[in-house]
Amino acid sequence: MGMGKTALLALFLMLPVLGACTYHERRPSTITLNNGNVIVCPGGLVFDSEVRRVVCYNEDGKVLLKVRWEKVKGYTVE
């Protein structure tokens, strides 16, 4: 695992501890769900610790998916 992916994974794991904050990842990304499904998010992701949710966007900024953190196994950024 590269240094950048390690840092992003650490951020993902730390968000519940940091309190109410939002992190925007505007680069194309993918979410891997606990059930093994992989969701492509060409418009990026938003991690919202207040509602403990990850939001996936398309290129036009439209919401493709909202998912609770508990259902997310991991994510990658291109």
PDB file of N, CA, C and O in Angstrom:
ATOM      1  N   MET A   1       0.860  -1.174   0.000  1.00  0.00           N
ATOM      2  CA  MET A   1       0.000   0.000   0.000  1.00  0.00           C
ATOM      3  C   MET A   1       0.902   1.231   0.000  1.00  0.00           C
ATOM      4  O   MET A   1       1.818   1.330   0.816  1.00  0.00           O
ATOM      5  N   GLY A   2       0.645   2.171  -0.914  1.00  0.00           N
ATOM      6  CA  GLY A   2       1.458   3.376  -0.998  1.00  0.00           C
ATOM      7  C   GLY A   2       1.218   4.323   0.159  1.00  0.00           C
ATOM      8  O   GLY A   2       0.242   4.198   0.898  1.00  0.00           O
ATOM      9  N   MET A   3       2.135   5.280   0.301  1.00  0.00           N
ATOM     10  CA  MET A   3       2.055   6.237   1.410  1.00  0.00           C
ATOM     11  C   MET A   3       0.767   7.057   1.347  1.00  0.00           C
ATOM     12  O   MET A   3       0.148   7.313   2.380  1.00  0.00           O
ATOM     13  N   GLY A   4       0.353   7.473   0.135  1.00  0.00           N
ATOM     14  CA  GLY A   4      -0.871   8.262   0.001  1.00  0.00           C
ATOM     15  C   GLY A   4      -2.110   7.481   0.405  1.00  0.00           C
ATOM     16  O   GLY A   4      -2.987   8.008   1.089  1.00  0.00           O
ATOM     17  N   LYS A   5      -2.182   6.208  -0.023  1.00  0.00           N
ATOM     18  CA  LYS A   5      -3.337   5.381   0.334  1.00  0.00           C
ATOM     19  C   LYS A   5      -3.353   5.097   1.829  1.00  0.00           C
ATOM     20  O   LYS A   5      -4.420   5.024   2.439  1.00  0.00           O
ATOM     21  N   THR A   6      -2.173   4.937   2.420  1.00  0.00           N
ATOM     22  CA  THR A   6      -2.098   4.708   3.859  1.00  0.00           C
ATOM     23  C   THR A   6      -2.611   5.924   4.619  1.00  0.00           C
ATOM     24  O   THR A   6      -3.343   5.787   5.599  1.00  0.00           O
ATOM     25  N   ALA A   7      -2.221   7.122   4.163  1.00  0.00           N
ATOM     26  CA  ALA A   7      -2.674   8.353   4.820  1.00  0.00           C
ATOM     27  C   ALA A   7      -4.189   8.505   4.695  1.00  0.00           C
ATOM     28  O   ALA A   7      -4.854   8.892   5.656  1.00  0.00           O
ATOM     29  N   LEU A   8      -4.738   8.202   3.516  1.00  0.00           N
ATOM     30  CA  LEU A   8      -6.182   8.311   3.327  1.00  0.00           C
ATOM     31  C   LEU A   8      -6.925   7.287   4.175  1.00  0.00           C
ATOM     32  O   LEU A   8      -7.980   7.588   4.735  1.00  0.00           O
ATOM     33  N   LEU A   9      -6.380   6.083   4.270  1.00  0.00           N
ATOM     34  CA  LEU A   9      -7.006   5.069   5.107  1.00  0.00           C
ATOM     35  C   LEU A   9      -6.990   5.501   6.570  1.00  0.00           C
ATOM     36  O   LEU A   9      -7.971   5.311   7.288  1.00  0.00           O
ATOM     37  N   ALA A  10      -5.882   6.077   7.006  1.00  0.00           N
ATOM     38  CA  ALA A  10      -5.785   6.563   8.385  1.00  0.00           C
ATOM     39  C   ALA A  10      -6.817   7.655   8.645  1.00  0.00           C
ATOM     40  O   ALA A  10      -7.445   7.676   9.703  1.00  0.00           O
ATOM     41  N   LEU A  11      -6.997   8.569   7.679  1.00  0.00           N
ATOM     42  CA  LEU A  11      -8.000   9.625   7.828  1.00  0.00           C
ATOM     43  C   LEU A  11      -9.394   9.019   7.935  1.00  0.00           C
ATOM     44  O   LEU A  11     -10.186   9.422   8.786  1.00  0.00           O
ATOM     45  N   PHE A  12      -9.690   8.056   7.075  1.00  0.00           N
ATOM     46  CA  PHE A  12     -10.994   7.408   7.085  1.00  0.00           C
ATOM     47  C   PHE A  12     -11.264   6.763   8.443  1.00  0.00           C
ATOM     48  O   PHE A  12     -12.375   6.849   8.966  1.00  0.00           O
ATOM     49  N   LEU A  13     -10.253   6.123   9.006  1.00  0.00           N
ATOM     50  CA  LEU A  13     -10.420   5.462  10.294  1.00  0.00           C
ATOM     51  C   LEU A  13     -10.511   6.454  11.445  1.00  0.00           C
ATOM     52  O   LEU A  13     -11.142   6.164  12.461  1.00  0.00           O
ATOM     53  N   MET A  14      -9.885   7.626  11.298  1.00  0.00           N
ATOM     54  CA  MET A  14      -9.864   8.618  12.373  1.00  0.00           C
ATOM     55  C   MET A  14     -11.082   9.532  12.390  1.00  0.00           C
ATOM     56  O   MET A  14     -11.367  10.135  13.425  1.00  0.00           O
ATOM     57  N   LEU A  15     -11.806   9.656  11.295  1.00  0.00           N
ATOM     58  CA  LEU A  15     -12.925  10.597  11.233  1.00  0.00           C
ATOM     59  C   LEU A  15     -13.934  10.421  12.364  1.00  0.00           C
ATOM     60  O   LEU A  15     -14.396  11.427  12.903  1.00  0.00           O
ATOM     61  N   PRO A  16     -14.300   9.206  12.753  1.00  0.00           N
ATOM     62  CA  PRO A  16     -15.258   9.099  13.859  1.00  0.00           C
ATOM     63  C   PRO A  16     -14.725   9.674  15.162  1.00  0.00           C
ATOM     64  O   PRO A  16     -15.507  10.097  16.013  1.00  0.00           O
ATOM     65  N   VAL A  17     -13.420   9.696  15.331  1.00  0.00           N
ATOM     66  CA  VAL A  17     -12.802  10.179  16.561  1.00  0.00           C
ATOM     67  C   VAL A  17     -12.666  11.698  16.562  1.00  0.00           C
ATOM     68  O   VAL A  17     -12.650  12.320  17.624  1.00  0.00           O
ATOM     69  N   LEU A  18     -12.568  12.293  15.386  1.00  0.00           N
ATOM     70  CA  LEU A  18     -12.292  13.720  15.267  1.00  0.00           C
ATOM     71  C   LEU A  18     -13.483  14.605  15.616  1.00  0.00           C
ATOM     72  O   LEU A  18     -13.314  15.816  15.757  1.00  0.00           O
ATOM     73  N   GLY A  19     -14.651  14.056  15.756  1.00  0.00           N
ATOM     74  CA  GLY A  19     -15.823  14.866  16.040  1.00  0.00           C
ATOM     75  C   GLY A  19     -16.486  15.310  14.751  1.00  0.00           C
ATOM     76  O   GLY A  19     -16.254  14.725  13.692  1.00  0.00           O
ATOM     77  N   ALA A  20     -17.312  16.346  14.841  1.00  0.00           N
ATOM     78  CA  ALA A  20     -18.076  16.810  13.687  1.00  0.00           C
ATOM     79  C   ALA A  20     -17.171  17.510  12.687  1.00  0.00           C
ATOM     80  O   ALA A  20     -16.731  18.636  12.917  1.00  0.00           O
ATOM     81  N   CYS A  21     -16.898  16.839  11.582  1.00  0.00           N
ATOM     82  CA  CYS A  21     -16.119  17.451  10.510  1.00  0.00           C
ATOM     83  C   CYS A  21     -16.521  16.817   9.190  1.00  0.00           C
ATOM     84  O   CYS A  21     -17.144  15.756   9.156  1.00  0.00           O
ATOM     85  N   THR A  22     -16.157  17.480   8.114  1.00  0.00           N
ATOM     86  CA  THR A  22     -16.439  16.991   6.777  1.00  0.00           C
ATOM     87  C   THR A  22     -15.154  17.017   5.981  1.00  0.00           C
ATOM     88  O   THR A  22     -14.405  17.992   6.028  1.00  0.00           O
ATOM     89  N   TYR A  23     -14.899  15.941   5.247  1.00  0.00           N
ATOM     90  CA  TYR A  23     -13.720  15.857   4.392  1.00  0.00           C
ATOM     91  C   TYR A  23     -14.195  15.623   2.970  1.00  0.00           C
ATOM     92  O   TYR A  23     -14.950  14.685   2.713  1.00  0.00           O
ATOM     93  N   HIS A  24     -13.756  16.478   2.030  1.00  0.00           N
ATOM     94  CA  HIS A  24     -14.127  16.361   0.621  1.00  0.00           C
ATOM     95  C   HIS A  24     -12.952  15.790  -0.159  1.00  0.00           C
ATOM     96  O   HIS A  24     -11.839  16.311  -0.083  1.00  0.00           O
ATOM     97  N   GLU A  25     -13.195  14.734  -0.899  1.00  0.00           N
ATOM     98  CA  GLU A  25     -12.204  14.181  -1.826  1.00  0.00           C
ATOM     99  C   GLU A  25     -12.785  14.366  -3.216  1.00  0.00           C
ATOM    100  O   GLU A  25     -13.704  13.647  -3.609  1.00  0.00           O
ATOM    101  N   ARG A  26     -12.254  15.330  -3.965  1.00  0.00           N
ATOM    102  CA  ARG A  26     -12.857  15.697  -5.245  1.00  0.00           C
ATOM    103  C   ARG A  26     -12.298  14.918  -6.430  1.00  0.00           C
ATOM    104  O   ARG A  26     -12.781  15.076  -7.551  1.00  0.00           O
ATOM    105  N   ARG A  27     -11.301  14.089  -6.205  1.00  0.00           N
ATOM    106  CA  ARG A  27     -10.750  13.266  -7.289  1.00  0.00           C
ATOM    107  C   ARG A  27     -11.616  12.020  -7.478  1.00  0.00           C
ATOM    108  O   ARG A  27     -12.286  11.585  -6.542  1.00  0.00           O
ATOM    109  N   PRO A  28     -11.606  11.442  -8.690  1.00  0.00           N
ATOM    110  CA  PRO A  28     -12.357  10.200  -8.902  1.00  0.00           C
ATOM    111  C   PRO A  28     -11.960   9.151  -7.863  1.00  0.00           C
ATOM    112  O   PRO A  28     -10.780   8.976  -7.558  1.00  0.00           O
ATOM    113  N   SER A  29     -12.957   8.462  -7.330  1.00  0.00           N
ATOM    114  CA  SER A  29     -12.734   7.532  -6.225  1.00  0.00           C
ATOM    115  C   SER A  29     -13.633   6.317  -6.377  1.00  0.00           C
ATOM    116  O   SER A  29     -14.558   6.309  -7.189  1.00  0.00           O
ATOM    117  N   THR A  30     -13.351   5.297  -5.587  1.00  0.00           N
ATOM    118  CA  THR A  30     -14.232   4.139  -5.491  1.00  0.00           C
ATOM    119  C   THR A  30     -14.456   3.813  -4.019  1.00  0.00           C
ATOM    120  O   THR A  30     -13.586   4.039  -3.178  1.00  0.00           O
ATOM    121  N   ILE A  31     -15.636   3.280  -3.726  1.00  0.00           N
ATOM    122  CA  ILE A  31     -15.973   2.818  -2.385  1.00  0.00           C
ATOM    123  C   ILE A  31     -16.142   1.305  -2.465  1.00  0.00           C
ATOM    124  O   ILE A  31     -16.817   0.804  -3.365  1.00  0.00           O
ATOM    125  N   THR A  32     -15.545   0.586  -1.548  1.00  0.00           N
ATOM    126  CA  THR A  32     -15.765  -0.852  -1.431  1.00  0.00           C
ATOM    127  C   THR A  32     -16.645  -1.088  -0.210  1.00  0.00           C
ATOM    128  O   THR A  32     -16.286  -0.735   0.914  1.00  0.00           O
ATOM    129  N   LEU A  33     -17.801  -1.692  -0.454  1.00  0.00           N
ATOM    130  CA  LEU A  33     -18.741  -1.962   0.629  1.00  0.00           C
ATOM    131  C   LEU A  33     -18.393  -3.283   1.311  1.00  0.00           C
ATOM    132  O   LEU A  33     -17.675  -4.110   0.749  1.00  0.00           O
ATOM    133  N   ASN A  34     -18.899  -3.472   2.503  1.00  0.00           N
ATOM    134  CA  ASN A  34     -18.640  -4.703   3.260  1.00  0.00           C
ATOM    135  C   ASN A  34     -19.092  -5.957   2.517  1.00  0.00           C
ATOM    136  O   ASN A  34     -18.523  -7.031   2.712  1.00  0.00           O
ATOM    137  N   ASN A  35     -20.112  -5.828   1.666  1.00  0.00           N
ATOM    138  CA  ASN A  35     -20.610  -6.989   0.925  1.00  0.00           C
ATOM    139  C   ASN A  35     -19.794  -7.277  -0.334  1.00  0.00           C
ATOM    140  O   ASN A  35     -20.115  -8.201  -1.082  1.00  0.00           O
ATOM    141  N   GLY A  36     -18.729  -6.484  -0.576  1.00  0.00           N
ATOM    142  CA  GLY A  36     -17.852  -6.709  -1.719  1.00  0.00           C
ATOM    143  C   GLY A  36     -18.167  -5.855  -2.929  1.00  0.00           C
ATOM    144  O   GLY A  36     -17.350  -5.785  -3.848  1.00  0.00           O
ATOM    145  N   ASN A  37     -19.319  -5.202  -2.968  1.00  0.00           N
ATOM    146  CA  ASN A  37     -19.653  -4.332  -4.097  1.00  0.00           C
ATOM    147  C   ASN A  37     -18.711  -3.144  -4.140  1.00  0.00           C
ATOM    148  O   ASN A  37     -18.351  -2.582  -3.105  1.00  0.00           O
ATOM    149  N   VAL A  38     -18.311  -2.765  -5.363  1.00  0.00           N
ATOM    150  CA  VAL A  38     -17.443  -1.608  -5.561  1.00  0.00           C
ATOM    151  C   VAL A  38     -18.243  -0.549  -6.304  1.00  0.00           C
ATOM    152  O   VAL A  38     -18.784  -0.815  -7.377  1.00  0.00           O
ATOM    153  N   ILE A  39     -18.319   0.646  -5.738  1.00  0.00           N
ATOM    154  CA  ILE A  39     -19.072   1.758  -6.315  1.00  0.00           C
ATOM    155  C   ILE A  39     -18.075   2.784  -6.837  1.00  0.00           C
ATOM    156  O   ILE A  39     -17.210   3.244  -6.092  1.00  0.00           O
ATOM    157  N   VAL A  40     -18.192   3.148  -8.123  1.00  0.00           N
ATOM    158  CA  VAL A  40     -17.318   4.149  -8.731  1.00  0.00           C
ATOM    159  C   VAL A  40     -17.932   5.525  -8.517  1.00  0.00           C
ATOM    160  O   VAL A  40     -19.115   5.738  -8.782  1.00  0.00           O
ATOM    161  N   CYS A  41     -17.115   6.458  -8.033  1.00  0.00           N
ATOM    162  CA  CYS A  41     -17.551   7.826  -7.743  1.00  0.00           C
ATOM    163  C   CYS A  41     -16.694   8.790  -8.567  1.00  0.00           C
ATOM    164  O   CYS A  41     -15.706   9.317  -8.055  1.00  0.00           O
ATOM    165  N   PRO A  42     -17.053   9.028  -9.833  1.00  0.00           N
ATOM    166  CA  PRO A  42     -16.214   9.869 -10.693  1.00  0.00           C
ATOM    167  C   PRO A  42     -16.105  11.315 -10.224  1.00  0.00           C
ATOM    168  O   PRO A  42     -15.136  11.995 -10.560  1.00  0.00           O
ATOM    169  N   GLY A  43     -17.072  11.795  -9.459  1.00  0.00           N
ATOM    170  CA  GLY A  43     -17.045  13.169  -8.961  1.00  0.00           C
ATOM    171  C   GLY A  43     -16.470  13.310  -7.569  1.00  0.00           C
ATOM    172  O   GLY A  43     -16.443  14.408  -7.014  1.00  0.00           O
ATOM    173  N   GLY A  44     -16.008  12.204  -6.996  1.00  0.00           N
ATOM    174  CA  GLY A  44     -15.389  12.259  -5.677  1.00  0.00           C
ATOM    175  C   GLY A  44     -16.319  11.826  -4.561  1.00  0.00           C
ATOM    176  O   GLY A  44     -17.412  11.306  -4.790  1.00  0.00           O
ATOM    177  N   LEU A  45     -15.844  12.062  -3.333  1.00  0.00           N
ATOM    178  CA  LEU A  45     -16.533  11.619  -2.125  1.00  0.00           C
ATOM    179  C   LEU A  45     -16.609  12.737  -1.101  1.00  0.00           C
ATOM    180  O   LEU A  45     -15.814  13.676  -1.133  1.00  0.00           O
ATOM    181  N   VAL A  46     -17.564  12.631  -0.197  1.00  0.00           N
ATOM    182  CA  VAL A  46     -17.611  13.487   0.988  1.00  0.00           C
ATOM    183  C   VAL A  46     -17.791  12.569   2.187  1.00  0.00           C
ATOM    184  O   VAL A  46     -18.700  11.740   2.220  1.00  0.00           O
ATOM    185  N   PHE A  47     -16.912  12.728   3.172  1.00  0.00           N
ATOM    186  CA  PHE A  47     -17.011  12.000   4.433  1.00  0.00           C
ATOM    187  C   PHE A  47     -17.564  12.978   5.462  1.00  0.00           C
ATOM    188  O   PHE A  47     -16.949  14.011   5.725  1.00  0.00           O
ATOM    189  N   ASP A  48     -18.703  12.669   6.041  1.00  0.00           N
ATOM    190  CA  ASP A  48     -19.345  13.551   7.017  1.00  0.00           C
ATOM    191  C   ASP A  48     -19.417  12.838   8.360  1.00  0.00           C
ATOM    192  O   ASP A  48     -20.196  11.900   8.531  1.00  0.00           O
ATOM    193  N   SER A  49     -18.604  13.285   9.310  1.00  0.00           N
ATOM    194  CA  SER A  49     -18.558  12.611  10.608  1.00  0.00           C
ATOM    195  C   SER A  49     -19.774  12.923  11.475  1.00  0.00           C
ATOM    196  O   SER A  49     -20.093  12.162  12.389  1.00  0.00           O
ATOM    197  N   GLU A  50     -20.452  14.028  11.201  1.00  0.00           N
ATOM    198  CA  GLU A  50     -21.618  14.386  12.016  1.00  0.00           C
ATOM    199  C   GLU A  50     -22.745  13.368  11.850  1.00  0.00           C
ATOM    200  O   GLU A  50     -23.391  12.982  12.824  1.00  0.00           O
ATOM    201  N   VAL A  51     -22.973  12.938  10.615  1.00  0.00           N
ATOM    202  CA  VAL A  51     -24.020  11.945  10.356  1.00  0.00           C
ATOM    203  C   VAL A  51     -23.432  10.568  10.056  1.00  0.00           C
ATOM    204  O   VAL A  51     -24.170   9.630   9.756  1.00  0.00           O
ATOM    205  N   ARG A  52     -22.098  10.443  10.138  1.00  0.00           N
ATOM    206  CA  ARG A  52     -21.380   9.180   9.919  1.00  0.00           C
ATOM    207  C   ARG A  52     -21.758   8.554   8.585  1.00  0.00           C
ATOM    208  O   ARG A  52     -22.196   7.406   8.512  1.00  0.00           O
ATOM    209  N   ARG A  53     -21.576   9.346   7.531  1.00  0.00           N
ATOM    210  CA  ARG A  53     -21.997   8.934   6.201  1.00  0.00           C
ATOM    211  C   ARG A  53     -20.943   9.304   5.167  1.00  0.00           C
ATOM    212  O   ARG A  53     -20.222  10.291   5.315  1.00  0.00           O
ATOM    213  N   VAL A  54     -20.868   8.489   4.114  1.00  0.00           N
ATOM    214  CA  VAL A  54     -20.031   8.771   2.956  1.00  0.00           C
ATOM    215  C   VAL A  54     -20.977   9.014   1.790  1.00  0.00           C
ATOM    216  O   VAL A  54     -21.910   8.242   1.570  1.00  0.00           O
ATOM    217  N   VAL A  55     -20.736  10.094   1.038  1.00  0.00           N
ATOM    218  CA  VAL A  55     -21.569  10.428  -0.111  1.00  0.00           C
ATOM    219  C   VAL A  55     -20.704  10.347  -1.362  1.00  0.00           C
ATOM    220  O   VAL A  55     -19.607  10.903  -1.408  1.00  0.00           O
ATOM    221  N   CYS A  56     -21.209   9.650  -2.373  1.00  0.00           N
ATOM    222  CA  CYS A  56     -20.517   9.432  -3.644  1.00  0.00           C
ATOM    223  C   CYS A  56     -21.180  10.311  -4.711  1.00  0.00           C
ATOM    224  O   CYS A  56     -22.407  10.364  -4.797  1.00  0.00           O
ATOM    225  N   TYR A  57     -20.361  11.007  -5.530  1.00  0.00           N
ATOM    226  CA  TYR A  57     -20.880  11.933  -6.544  1.00  0.00           C
ATOM    227  C   TYR A  57     -20.474  11.523  -7.954  1.00  0.00           C
ATOM    228  O   TYR A  57     -19.439  10.887  -8.156  1.00  0.00           O
ATOM    229  N   ASN A  58     -21.318  11.903  -8.943  1.00  0.00           N
ATOM    230  CA  ASN A  58     -20.930  11.731 -10.341  1.00  0.00           C
ATOM    231  C   ASN A  58     -20.200  12.982 -10.822  1.00  0.00           C
ATOM    232  O   ASN A  58     -19.974  13.904 -10.038  1.00  0.00           O
ATOM    233  N   GLU A  59     -19.829  13.023 -12.103  1.00  0.00           N
ATOM    234  CA  GLU A  59     -19.053  14.143 -12.644  1.00  0.00           C
ATOM    235  C   GLU A  59     -19.773  15.478 -12.540  1.00  0.00           C
ATOM    236  O   GLU A  59     -19.131  16.524 -12.437  1.00  0.00           O
ATOM    237  N   ASP A  60     -21.099  15.452 -12.567  1.00  0.00           N
ATOM    238  CA  ASP A  60     -21.894  16.680 -12.539  1.00  0.00           C
ATOM    239  C   ASP A  60     -22.227  17.152 -11.128  1.00  0.00           C
ATOM    240  O   ASP A  60     -22.956  18.129 -10.957  1.00  0.00           O
ATOM    241  N   GLY A  61     -21.701  16.470 -10.122  1.00  0.00           N
ATOM    242  CA  GLY A  61     -21.969  16.856  -8.743  1.00  0.00           C
ATOM    243  C   GLY A  61     -23.267  16.310  -8.173  1.00  0.00           C
ATOM    244  O   GLY A  61     -23.685  16.703  -7.084  1.00  0.00           O
ATOM    245  N   LYS A  62     -23.905  15.406  -8.906  1.00  0.00           N
ATOM    246  CA  LYS A  62     -25.141  14.776  -8.422  1.00  0.00           C
ATOM    247  C   LYS A  62     -24.788  13.595  -7.516  1.00  0.00           C
ATOM    248  O   LYS A  62     -23.807  12.890  -7.753  1.00  0.00           O
ATOM    249  N   VAL A  63     -25.590  13.392  -6.492  1.00  0.00           N
ATOM    250  CA  VAL A  63     -25.367  12.298  -5.547  1.00  0.00           C
ATOM    251  C   VAL A  63     -25.709  10.963  -6.210  1.00  0.00           C
ATOM    252  O   VAL A  63     -26.815  10.772  -6.715  1.00  0.00           O
ATOM    253  N   LEU A  64     -24.739  10.043  -6.198  1.00  0.00           N
ATOM    254  CA  LEU A  64     -24.976   8.690  -6.694  1.00  0.00           C
ATOM    255  C   LEU A  64     -25.390   7.750  -5.572  1.00  0.00           C
ATOM    256  O   LEU A  64     -26.227   6.869  -5.765  1.00  0.00           O
ATOM    257  N   LEU A  65     -24.795   7.946  -4.390  1.00  0.00           N
ATOM    258  CA  LEU A  65     -25.016   7.025  -3.286  1.00  0.00           C
ATOM    259  C   LEU A  65     -24.685   7.699  -1.966  1.00  0.00           C
ATOM    260  O   LEU A  65     -23.706   8.438  -1.859  1.00  0.00           O
ATOM    261  N   LYS A  66     -25.512   7.436  -0.965  1.00  0.00           N
ATOM    262  CA  LYS A  66     -25.205   7.812   0.420  1.00  0.00           C
ATOM    263  C   LYS A  66     -25.169   6.513   1.201  1.00  0.00           C
ATOM    264  O   LYS A  66     -26.092   5.703   1.116  1.00  0.00           O
ATOM    265  N   VAL A  67     -24.101   6.318   1.963  1.00  0.00           N
ATOM    266  CA  VAL A  67     -23.963   5.062   2.697  1.00  0.00           C
ATOM    267  C   VAL A  67     -23.386   5.334   4.081  1.00  0.00           C
ATOM    268  O   VAL A  67     -22.516   6.191   4.240  1.00  0.00           O
ATOM    269  N   ARG A  68     -23.871   4.603   5.080  1.00  0.00           N
ATOM    270  CA  ARG A  68     -23.367   4.724   6.449  1.00  0.00           C
ATOM    271  C   ARG A  68     -21.954   4.163   6.510  1.00  0.00           C
ATOM    272  O   ARG A  68     -21.635   3.208   5.802  1.00  0.00           O
ATOM    273  N   TRP A  69     -21.105   4.749   7.352  1.00  0.00           N
ATOM    274  CA  TRP A  69     -19.720   4.307   7.494  1.00  0.00           C
ATOM    275  C   TRP A  69     -19.614   2.837   7.826  1.00  0.00           C
ATOM    276  O   TRP A  69     -18.686   2.164   7.377  1.00  0.00           O
ATOM    277  N   GLU A  70     -20.543   2.333   8.600  1.00  0.00           N
ATOM    278  CA  GLU A  70     -20.477   0.941   9.032  1.00  0.00           C
ATOM    279  C   GLU A  70     -20.535  -0.033   7.868  1.00  0.00           C
ATOM    280  O   GLU A  70     -20.090  -1.175   7.986  1.00  0.00           O
ATOM    281  N   LYS A  71     -21.084   0.417   6.736  1.00  0.00           N
ATOM    282  CA  LYS A  71     -21.222  -0.446   5.565  1.00  0.00           C
ATOM    283  C   LYS A  71     -20.050  -0.321   4.597  1.00  0.00           C
ATOM    284  O   LYS A  71     -20.020  -1.013   3.579  1.00  0.00           O
ATOM    285  N   VAL A  72     -19.081   0.551   4.897  1.00  0.00           N
ATOM    286  CA  VAL A  72     -17.942   0.786   4.009  1.00  0.00           C
ATOM    287  C   VAL A  72     -16.717   0.041   4.524  1.00  0.00           C
ATOM    288  O   VAL A  72     -16.296   0.213   5.668  1.00  0.00           O
ATOM    289  N   LYS A  73     -16.158  -0.793   3.648  1.00  0.00           N
ATOM    290  CA  LYS A  73     -14.944  -1.541   3.992  1.00  0.00           C
ATOM    291  C   LYS A  73     -13.706  -0.686   3.736  1.00  0.00           C
ATOM    292  O   LYS A  73     -12.732  -0.750   4.487  1.00  0.00           O
ATOM    293  N   GLY A  74     -13.751   0.122   2.660  1.00  0.00           N
ATOM    294  CA  GLY A  74     -12.612   0.969   2.329  1.00  0.00           C
ATOM    295  C   GLY A  74     -12.893   1.793   1.086  1.00  0.00           C
ATOM    296  O   GLY A  74     -13.977   1.720   0.508  1.00  0.00           O
ATOM    297  N   TYR A  75     -11.901   2.578   0.684  1.00  0.00           N
ATOM    298  CA  TYR A  75     -12.047   3.373  -0.526  1.00  0.00           C
ATOM    299  C   TYR A  75     -10.676   3.628  -1.126  1.00  0.00           C
ATOM    300  O   TYR A  75      -9.651   3.515  -0.454  1.00  0.00           O
ATOM    301  N   THR A  76     -10.682   3.974  -2.409  1.00  0.00           N
ATOM    302  CA  THR A  76      -9.445   4.328  -3.101  1.00  0.00           C
ATOM    303  C   THR A  76      -9.674   5.619  -3.863  1.00  0.00           C
ATOM    304  O   THR A  76     -10.805   5.971  -4.197  1.00  0.00           O
ATOM    305  N   VAL A  77      -8.590   6.313  -4.129  1.00  0.00           N
ATOM    306  CA  VAL A  77      -8.626   7.571  -4.875  1.00  0.00           C
ATOM    307  C   VAL A  77      -7.664   7.438  -6.041  1.00  0.00           C
ATOM    308  O   VAL A  77      -6.543   6.958  -5.874  1.00  0.00           O
ATOM    309  N   GLU A  78      -8.101   7.865  -7.233  1.00  0.00           N
ATOM    310  CA  GLU A  78      -7.224   7.788  -8.412  1.00  0.00           C
ATOM    311  C   GLU A  78      -6.200   8.889  -8.392  1.00  0.00           C
ATOM    312  O   GLU A  78      -5.377   8.984  -9.302  1.00  0.00           O
TER     313      GLU A  78
END
